[in-house]
Amino acid sequence: VERRGAPMPRTALLWSSSSLVVVVVCAVAAAAAASSKPHVHIIPHTHCDPGWLDTYHGYYDRAVRIILNGVFAQLKSSPAKRFVWAEISFFKLWYEALGKEDRTAVKKLVADGQLEFVSGGWVQNDEATCTVENIVDQMTTGHMYLKENFGVHPRVAWQIDPFGHSSLTPTLYSEMGFDMLVINRIPINQKGTLKQHKQLNFVWHGSQTLANQTLFTHLLYDHYSAPQGFDFENGVPTVTAGNAKDRGARFASVLSNLASYYSTSHVAILWGDDFKFQYASNQFDSMDNLIAAVNSDPSSQVTVSYSTMSEFVDAVHSEKKRFSAYCGDFFPYTDNADDYWTGYYSTRPVLKALVRSATARQRTATVLHTLAKLQALLHPEYERWAAAYSGLDSAERLVGLVQHHDAITGTSKARVVLDYLENLKSAKLLSSQISREMLPLLLDGTACDGTAAAAATAAVAAGTQAQELAGPWAVDGDVTASEDRIDAGVDDAGEHFPVVLYNPLAWDRRQAVSVLVRQPSVTVVDAEGRGVPSQVVPLWDLSVATEEDRHEVDRYRLYFVAEVPALGAATYFVRYADHAAPFAAEYSSYTIYYRKWVGKDVMEQDAVLESAEYRVTISHVNGLIASIANTDVEHEVKLNQKIMSYQSSRSGAYIFHPALAVPDLLEPSTTRLHVVRGSLLDEAQVFMYDSNGALQFQQTVRVWHTDADQTRREDDTEGSCVEDHVEVSNVAIAQPNRELISRFDTDMTTGNRFYTDNGMELMQREVKSGSPAQNYYPVVTEARLKDTSAGFNLVLLPSHSMGFGSTKDRSIEYMMHRNLRNDDGRGMGEGNNDNDLGEVRVWMTVGECVAHTP
């Protein structure tokens, strides 16, 4: 993307992933004349969260509509006035409710530079928990709207409220063509250091591999509010002709002090805050009087004017200064000495999982719609193209809304979280409906073999769900199921039912799929009538502790391996039949172990799950993972898995603040372990109960027998079979005021280091002494330990974003669930009372280090 404006000169780079970096100014070019006064650019704005203490529509009705009406009137009253706006999700609602004449007036304000859009995304996305795809999609949604309606592309990226800043941000936003990035929330001691060295403007180099992707960054001096004592919607007296001189002198003093922390003669100050300018006339009238008073006072040390961010960045460019370079990220965020904003990485796991699922469904629908549209000439009779596109647009906006930094983070009031969940479910429903409409248009006999196409078309036309094949990063929105688990068959009353699978990726997929069935005697055939190897695993209702000899089963999970071409579909038929029928599914063998006393071993000896590539040892002591070995490369890692929980001290939706540095070991009163074996897969299911018989924790560890005649062909390319891993599924809920974790204490040589990703690249992290909270970092797709001696990695791929940490050498842990009764004092006004039982899936691999590992 072509960048606008002159490139910012920069110094040599200082690399570090630590948030405690002193960035040193290396050189400063000729500055403005020493006698010139600093010029302060007042940037009127408002920060409107699309959901937080109220819902998106609730905020619009009671605040945002009023703000935009008032600002609109003020901007029309004087060409000197300015305003910047960020959240296009709100702006669209307001703009499209205007009459034709007012719309024309808004367009003129934009064209004249009085009203400027900053960032221009659908929302101001979170930087710790959003995927690259979600960030790009929500930004594209907003930018397309601005381009279509105003013909503009925002120049300044605006991330003033996310809770810490990712190294991904400057990389992505540089690619998007922004000239400047504005940020705010970085660790408090780091902001103090940058103030001291006058380095609040710097060149941010986020990527370790994309050397040219840098972005000039402006760090706010304090917060995004008006200077203290000058917020005229917060009980502060307005500035009038009678008090303007005195108030103006005080204001000039505040601005002069602010300017002393910047190395440039042009300084920006934001004027606004959360949902400010509901009384726009009072704000602008007082600002008018202050500006006039400061500029007319010959003793004033500054000059002042209204500005937009584009006017400010152009003024800074004109000084032709050099700035220090910063490399790395700004996690974890702190706003005082010992409160780390690392809890929200894992808050509301059900919501975070549903975001991934809705995104996957939306992508599938988009790909199917695109491919079907390419064949539109074959279907001139189809009249729903416009309606389908509108549905896609709605789904994209609903998913985009939840990328907001108070949405996907889980840091909203409970009723607002419920509203976000409903939005995501609506997005999934829309996407599924579009997929069902598009697939028959593709499978009419022209795109693939006629028999297979006819079978798939008939199945979809009959209302069968077109199920997307999932990878390790897409979990489903019905809380505990994933996209490769289909529950439609369990209530099917017929003798057979079809399963239609769609592959939205650009390469062939060979992947295990599971379907709930009501009886174990089933067969699976493909669209050509050929038998497909399959295995049935019994499912017990073990939500409450039962006696050791209970074996009643009322449903089963059927596993088989599907082959689906790139951007294509495949149909399979599940048939209820006698167990002796041809192609009958193998019924798994299983052994049940039962322990009813704390301190007693679950089994007499360890159990081993083994595939062609992995050997997993299940501990006889607690039924958890003892070790994983990759038999291909002969690496074995002792894991010594523990399920533990931190007792909360001041933890809340945002903050992770445990009472003690060492978490408590989960010691269930009753433990039940099922070891299941078959020709397709082996798995170990462990259930842990408290003294009342309530389920505290459930884990399933699964390995696949990837034999050449079942799930792997000789010509398989890398990535065509996703079963080359150990799958760990946790179903968990934390007890009140507890934060539940899964920890692996390994025998690896890690040098007090571990690695987390930013959605694109890995970041090296150093284990620090002190609170566990400071050693937690966000993970979007991957965390790992690296054995520096033996040269191999332990890689963990989570099903959705969550917090990973390491509190000691050779150890790594992830937070599964948080259930907190207390508010952490960051504005939400209630605790994170999360009683939703959700699933966390982690795919684990052990393999040799590759060159790009940090």
HUGIUR-V269722 format. One record per backbone hydrogen bond with DSSP energy under -1.0 kcal/mol. CO is the residue of the C=O (numbers start at 1). NH is the residue of the N-H. E is the energy in kcal/mol with one decimal. If there is no record, write none. Layout:
co=<CO | CO>
nh=<NH | NH>
e=<E | E>
This chain:
co=<33 | 38 | 39 | 40 | 41 | 42 | 43 | 44 | 47 | 49 | 52 | 54 | 55 | 56 | 57 | 58 | 59 | 59 | 60 | 63 | 64 | 65 | 66 | 67 | 68 | 69 | 70 | 71 | 72 | 78 | 83 | 85 | 87 | 88 | 90 | 91 | 92 | 94 | 95 | 99 | 100 | 101 | 102 | 103 | 104 | 105 | 106 | 107 | 108 | 109 | 109 | 110 | 114 | 116 | 118 | 121 | 122 | 124 | 131 | 132 | 133 | 134 | 135 | 136 | 137 | 138 | 138 | 139 | 140 | 141 | 142 | 143 | 144 | 145 | 146 | 146 | 155 | 155 | 156 | 157 | 162 | 165 | 166 | 168 | 169 | 170 | 171 | 172 | 173 | 174 | 180 | 181 | 182 | 183 | 184 | 187 | 188 | 189 | 190 | 191 | 192 | 193 | 194 | 195 | 200 | 202 | 203 | 204 | 209 | 210 | 212 | 215 | 216 | 217 | 218 | 227 | 231 | 240 | 243 | 244 | 245 | 246 | 247 | 248 | 249 | 250 | 251 | 252 | 253 | 254 | 255 | 256 | 258 | 259 | 265 | 267 | 269 | 271 | 273 | 273 | 279 | 280 | 281 | 282 | 283 | 284 | 285 | 286 | 287 | 288 | 289 | 290 | 291 | 292 | 297 | 303 | 305 | 308 | 309 | 310 | 311 | 312 | 313 | 314 | 316 | 317 | 323 | 324 | 326 | 333 | 334 | 340 | 340 | 343 | 348 | 349 | 350 | 351 | 352 | 353 | 354 | 355 | 356 | 357 | 358 | 359 | 360 | 361 | 362 | 363 | 364 | 365 | 366 | 367 | 368 | 369 | 370 | 373 | 375 | 376 | 379 | 384 | 385 | 386 | 387 | 388 | 389 | 390 | 391 | 392 | 393 | 394 | 395 | 396 | 397 | 400 | 401 | 403 | 404 | 404 | 407 | 413 | 414 | 415 | 416 | 417 | 418 | 419 | 420 | 421 | 422 | 423 | 424 | 425 | 426 | 427 | 428 | 429 | 430 | 431 | 432 | 433 | 434 | 435 | 438 | 439 | 449 | 450 | 451 | 452 | 453 | 454 | 455 | 456 | 457 | 458 | 459 | 460 | 465 | 467 | 471 | 478 | 481 | 482 | 484 | 486 | 489 | 495 | 497 | 499 | 500 | 501 | 502 | 505 | 509 | 511 | 513 | 514 | 515 | 517 | 520 | 521 | 522 | 523 | 524 | 525 | 526 | 530 | 534 | 535 | 536 | 537 | 540 | 543 | 547 | 555 | 556 | 557 | 558 | 559 | 560 | 562 | 564 | 565 | 568 | 570 | 572 | 573 | 574 | 575 | 578 | 581 | 586 | 589 | 591 | 593 | 595 | 597 | 607 | 609 | 613 | 614 | 615 | 616 | 617 | 617 | 618 | 619 | 620 | 620 | 624 | 625 | 626 | 626 | 627 | 628 | 629 | 630 | 635 | 637 | 639 | 642 | 643 | 644 | 645 | 646 | 647 | 654 | 654 | 655 | 657 | 657 | 664 | 670 | 671 | 672 | 673 | 674 | 675 | 676 | 677 | 680 | 682 | 683 | 684 | 685 | 686 | 687 | 688 | 688 | 689 | 689 | 690 | 693 | 694 | 696 | 697 | 698 | 699 | 700 | 701 | 702 | 703 | 704 | 705 | 707 | 707 | 707 | 713 | 717 | 720 | 723 | 726 | 727 | 728 | 729 | 730 | 731 | 732 | 735 | 737 | 738 | 739 | 740 | 740 | 741 | 742 | 743 | 744 | 749 | 752 | 754 | 755 | 756 | 761 | 763 | 765 | 772 | 773 | 775 | 777 | 779 | 782 | 783 | 784 | 785 | 787 | 791 | 792 | 793 | 794 | 795 | 796 | 797 | 802 | 803 | 804 | 805 | 808 | 810 | 812 | 813 | 814 | 817 | 819 | 819 | 831 | 832 | 832 | 838 | 840 | 841 | 842 | 843 | 844 | 845 | 847 | 850>
nh=<36 | 303 | 267 | 305 | 269 | 307 | 271 | 84 | 275 | 51 | 413 | 52 | 59 | 60 | 61 | 62 | 63 | 64 | 65 | 67 | 68 | 69 | 70 | 71 | 72 | 73 | 74 | 75 | 76 | 81 | 116 | 118 | 91 | 92 | 94 | 95 | 96 | 97 | 98 | 103 | 104 | 105 | 106 | 107 | 108 | 109 | 110 | 111 | 112 | 114 | 115 | 113 | 83 | 85 | 120 | 88 | 89 | 405 | 135 | 136 | 137 | 138 | 139 | 140 | 141 | 122 | 142 | 143 | 144 | 145 | 146 | 147 | 148 | 149 | 150 | 151 | 179 | 180 | 119 | 182 | 164 | 330 | 169 | 172 | 173 | 174 | 175 | 176 | 178 | 177 | 157 | 218 | 159 | 220 | 186 | 191 | 192 | 193 | 194 | 195 | 196 | 197 | 199 | 198 | 219 | 217 | 326 | 215 | 211 | 213 | 214 | 204 | 181 | 202 | 183 | 230 | 234 | 244 | 247 | 248 | 249 | 250 | 251 | 252 | 253 | 254 | 255 | 256 | 257 | 258 | 259 | 260 | 261 | 262 | 39 | 41 | 43 | 45 | 47 | 276 | 283 | 284 | 285 | 286 | 287 | 288 | 289 | 290 | 291 | 292 | 293 | 294 | 295 | 296 | 300 | 40 | 42 | 312 | 313 | 314 | 315 | 316 | 317 | 318 | 319 | 320 | 11 | 203 | 205 | 341 | 188 | 342 | 656 | 346 | 352 | 353 | 354 | 355 | 356 | 357 | 358 | 359 | 360 | 361 | 362 | 363 | 364 | 365 | 366 | 367 | 368 | 369 | 370 | 371 | 372 | 373 | 374 | 376 | 378 | 379 | 382 | 388 | 389 | 390 | 391 | 392 | 393 | 394 | 395 | 396 | 397 | 398 | 399 | 400 | 401 | 403 | 404 | 126 | 407 | 408 | 410 | 417 | 418 | 419 | 420 | 421 | 422 | 423 | 424 | 425 | 426 | 427 | 428 | 429 | 430 | 431 | 432 | 433 | 434 | 435 | 436 | 437 | 438 | 439 | 442 | 443 | 453 | 454 | 455 | 456 | 457 | 458 | 459 | 460 | 461 | 462 | 464 | 463 | 467 | 502 | 474 | 480 | 476 | 485 | 514 | 516 | 492 | 576 | 574 | 572 | 467 | 570 | 469 | 567 | 564 | 562 | 560 | 486 | 558 | 556 | 522 | 577 | 585 | 575 | 532 | 573 | 529 | 526 | 586 | 559 | 588 | 557 | 542 | 695 | 550 | 539 | 517 | 537 | 515 | 535 | 513 | 511 | 509 | 568 | 503 | 501 | 499 | 525 | 497 | 523 | 581 | 584 | 536 | 677 | 675 | 673 | 671 | 600 | 618 | 616 | 631 | 611 | 629 | 609 | 626 | 627 | 607 | 623 | 602 | 603 | 619 | 641 | 639 | 640 | 617 | 637 | 615 | 635 | 630 | 628 | 745 | 743 | 666 | 741 | 664 | 739 | 659 | 343 | 344 | 652 | 649 | 650 | 645 | 689 | 595 | 687 | 593 | 685 | 591 | 683 | 589 | 705 | 703 | 676 | 701 | 674 | 699 | 672 | 696 | 697 | 669 | 670 | 693 | 545 | 690 | 733 | 688 | 731 | 686 | 729 | 684 | 727 | 682 | 706 | 707 | 710 | 711 | 712 | 716 | 720 | 510 | 725 | 844 | 702 | 842 | 700 | 840 | 698 | 838 | 738 | 648 | 819 | 646 | 816 | 817 | 644 | 814 | 642 | 812 | 788 | 767 | 765 | 784 | 763 | 758 | 756 | 754 | 775 | 776 | 806 | 804 | 802 | 757 | 796 | 755 | 794 | 791 | 849 | 787 | 847 | 785 | 845 | 783 | 843 | 779 | 815 | 777 | 813 | 811 | 746 | 744 | 805 | 742 | 740 | 737 | 738 | 833 | 820 | 834 | 732 | 730 | 799 | 728 | 797 | 726 | 795 | 793 | 853>
e=<-1.8 | -2.1 | -2.6 | -1.7 | -2.6 | -2.4 | -2.5 | -2.0 | -1.8 | -2.4 | -2.4 | -2.4 | -2.9 | -1.8 | -2.4 | -1.9 | -2.0 | -1.9 | -2.2 | -2.4 | -2.6 | -2.0 | -2.3 | -2.8 | -2.3 | -1.8 | -2.0 | -2.8 | -1.8 | -1.1 | -2.5 | -2.6 | -1.9 | -2.5 | -1.9 | -3.1 | -2.3 | -1.1 | -1.3 | -2.3 | -2.0 | -1.8 | -2.4 | -2.3 | -1.7 | -2.0 | -2.1 | -2.6 | -2.5 | -1.9 | -1.5 | -1.1 | -2.1 | -2.6 | -3.3 | -2.0 | -1.8 | -1.6 | -2.3 | -2.7 | -2.5 | -2.5 | -2.1 | -2.7 | -2.4 | -1.9 | -1.7 | -2.7 | -2.7 | -1.4 | -2.1 | -2.6 | -2.5 | -1.9 | -2.8 | -1.1 | -3.3 | -1.2 | -2.9 | -2.2 | -1.7 | -3.2 | -1.0 | -2.8 | -2.8 | -1.8 | -1.6 | -1.5 | -2.0 | -1.3 | -3.2 | -3.3 | -2.8 | -2.2 | -1.3 | -2.4 | -2.0 | -1.8 | -2.3 | -2.3 | -2.3 | -1.8 | -3.2 | -1.6 | -3.3 | -3.4 | -2.8 | -1.8 | -1.1 | -1.6 | -1.5 | -2.6 | -2.1 | -2.3 | -2.2 | -2.1 | -1.6 | -1.3 | -2.6 | -2.8 | -1.9 | -2.0 | -2.5 | -2.6 | -1.8 | -2.0 | -2.4 | -2.4 | -2.0 | -2.0 | -2.6 | -1.0 | -1.8 | -1.6 | -3.2 | -3.7 | -2.7 | -2.5 | -2.5 | -1.6 | -1.8 | -2.7 | -2.5 | -2.0 | -2.4 | -2.8 | -1.8 | -2.2 | -2.8 | -2.2 | -2.2 | -2.7 | -2.3 | -1.4 | -1.7 | -3.2 | -3.0 | -1.8 | -2.7 | -2.1 | -1.7 | -2.3 | -2.5 | -1.8 | -1.3 | -1.7 | -1.0 | -3.0 | -3.4 | -3.0 | -1.2 | -2.1 | -2.0 | -2.1 | -1.9 | -2.4 | -2.1 | -1.8 | -1.3 | -2.1 | -2.9 | -2.2 | -2.3 | -2.4 | -2.4 | -2.5 | -2.2 | -2.5 | -2.3 | -2.6 | -2.6 | -2.5 | -2.4 | -2.7 | -2.6 | -2.4 | -1.6 | -1.9 | -2.0 | -1.6 | -1.6 | -2.6 | -2.6 | -2.4 | -2.1 | -2.2 | -2.5 | -2.3 | -2.5 | -2.6 | -1.9 | -2.3 | -2.4 | -2.5 | -2.1 | -1.6 | -1.4 | -2.3 | -2.3 | -1.2 | -2.2 | -2.3 | -2.0 | -1.3 | -2.2 | -2.4 | -2.1 | -2.1 | -2.3 | -2.4 | -2.4 | -2.1 | -2.3 | -2.4 | -2.6 | -2.4 | -2.6 | -2.4 | -2.1 | -2.4 | -2.4 | -1.6 | -2.6 | -2.4 | -1.3 | -2.2 | -2.7 | -2.7 | -2.3 | -2.5 | -3.0 | -2.6 | -2.1 | -2.7 | -2.8 | -1.5 | -2.2 | -1.9 | -1.0 | -2.7 | -1.4 | -2.4 | -1.2 | -2.3 | -2.4 | -2.4 | -1.1 | -3.3 | -2.8 | -2.6 | -2.8 | -2.3 | -2.3 | -2.0 | -2.5 | -3.0 | -2.3 | -3.0 | -3.3 | -2.5 | -1.4 | -2.2 | -3.2 | -2.7 | -2.7 | -3.1 | -2.0 | -2.2 | -2.3 | -3.2 | -2.5 | -2.9 | -1.2 | -1.4 | -1.7 | -2.1 | -2.7 | -2.6 | -2.4 | -2.3 | -3.1 | -2.0 | -3.0 | -1.8 | -2.9 | -3.0 | -3.5 | -2.1 | -2.2 | -2.4 | -2.2 | -1.6 | -3.4 | -3.0 | -2.6 | -2.9 | -2.9 | -1.5 | -3.6 | -3.4 | -2.5 | -3.3 | -2.3 | -3.0 | -3.4 | -1.3 | -2.0 | -1.8 | -1.4 | -2.4 | -3.2 | -2.7 | -2.5 | -1.6 | -2.3 | -3.3 | -2.2 | -1.6 | -3.2 | -2.1 | -1.7 | -2.8 | -3.0 | -3.1 | -2.9 | -1.6 | -3.5 | -1.6 | -1.5 | -2.1 | -2.3 | -1.6 | -2.3 | -2.7 | -3.0 | -2.9 | -3.5 | -3.2 | -1.9 | -2.4 | -2.1 | -2.5 | -2.4 | -3.4 | -2.3 | -3.1 | -2.3 | -2.5 | -3.2 | -1.5 | -2.0 | -1.5 | -1.9 | -2.7 | -2.3 | -1.1 | -2.8 | -2.9 | -2.9 | -2.9 | -2.2 | -2.4 | -2.1 | -1.4 | -2.1 | -1.8 | -1.5 | -1.1 | -1.5 | -2.2 | -2.3 | -1.8 | -3.0 | -2.7 | -3.0 | -2.4 | -3.1 | -2.1 | -1.2 | -1.4 | -2.4 | -2.1 | -2.4 | -2.4 | -1.3 | -2.0 | -2.0 | -2.4 | -1.8 | -2.7 | -2.7 | -3.1 | -2.1 | -3.7 | -2.0 | -2.0 | -1.8 | -1.6 | -1.3 | -1.1 | -2.4 | -1.8 | -1.3 | -3.1 | -2.3 | -2.5 | -1.7 | -1.7 | -3.2 | -1.9 | -2.1 | -2.0 | -2.2 | -2.6 | -2.0 | -2.2 | -2.8 | -2.5 | -1.4 | -2.6 | -2.9 | -2.6 | -2.2 | -2.2 | -2.2 | -1.2 | -1.4 | -2.6 | -1.6 | -1.8 | -3.3 | -2.3 | -2.5 | -2.7 | -2.7 | -2.7 | -3.7 | -1.5>
